[in-house]
Amino acid sequence: MYDHNQTLVPESFLALYARHGRPLLERKEMEARYESAELLAEQIAAVVANIPADDADAQREAMCAVEAGLLADSLQGREAEAAWVVARVAEICGWARPD
């Protein structure tokens, strides 16, 4: 049954918590994690958005620092989710995806 309050979680995030096409988390937990990760990415993007669009080295450096900070703090032990947040920040800022 369709729930009009259901959050649309992108495939890229769903893939973090799936094995052989089957989800590893309950839907509510998946939605909560996605919403937290998206909010975190938006907040980080607002901070790093002042890096010039033509300074790829500074962008790369910022993304490395962001990922290191996430892994040392809020997403410790959840490397795939931290990498998703970093990729989402790059997407929001219009930067190239980090390696």
Secondary structure, DSSP 8 states (H G I E B T S, - for coil): ---TT-----HHHHGGGEETTEESS-HHHHHHHHHHHHHHHHHHHHHHTTS-TT-HHHHHHHHHHHHHHHHHTTTTT-HHHHHHHHHHHHHHHT-----
